[in-house]
């Protein structure tokens, strides 16, 4: 509701032009808070504390993670969803109905922050695992193999990309050229899904080789579309020198890239991997930055 968003901007002292991360996060909180408790007799007083190890503007879905956690917390506070935690249980999970409701409100938060999101990031944040997205429809993949992925932050923020956004111009200016590229990316996704389904039944070395080839082709296509960046090209060059294959993740123009680690790849923390020049940040498997 654009009118409600405008009123909330005024209430929070956020001008129409303010689009920084903190302001948008506050706006998303206020909108979901008011909406979730709209039918309550009175708005409850509460304190919401939020922290995250995900860098913003890096293609990791940090805003979706925020919106999912925020929605789940507010819905639980209102009593709209059950508390799945059971004492002494190792894991807890909401029902599909509760997850649908969490995802619905998380998508509203994403719309506040991004305007016209696809809904993929908040769906992944809600259900976890791997999802198939096609023509606006999202389908969880029931069985996928465990893959080791190296995450690299180029430290080039999305703000660079806001001022250099050629991909939409390419698509409208050269539709006869770009539409086949988009069709090819769709075919890459389908082939990747088929390969992952085969790997779930028993991974073979040829499956990893196919994934590496698909990663390379996909990255080339993304560069053709204009969403690459020299820092991502450097990542691909450095990882390829070590026999590994990388591509960008998220909207591109910087942000993060992912590198597929094949079986036998030495860990950066192992004696074999300490010769690789890399720097670790954060905790619990934090971001790795190639020098």
Protein Blocks (a to p, Z undefined) as FASTA:
>chain_A
ZZlmmmmmmmnopafklccfklmmmmmmmmmmmmmmmmpmbdcddddddddfbdghkono
mmmmmmmmmmmmmmmmnopaccfbdghiabdcddfklmmmmmmmmmmmmmmmnopaghlm
mmmmmngpjdddeehiacddfbdcddddddddehiafklmmmmcfklmmmmmmmmlmmmm
mmmmmmmmmmmmmmmmmmmnopcfklmmmmmmmmmmmmmmmmmnopacfklmmmmmmmmm
nopacddehjejiijddddddehiacfkbmklmmpccddedeehiacddZZ
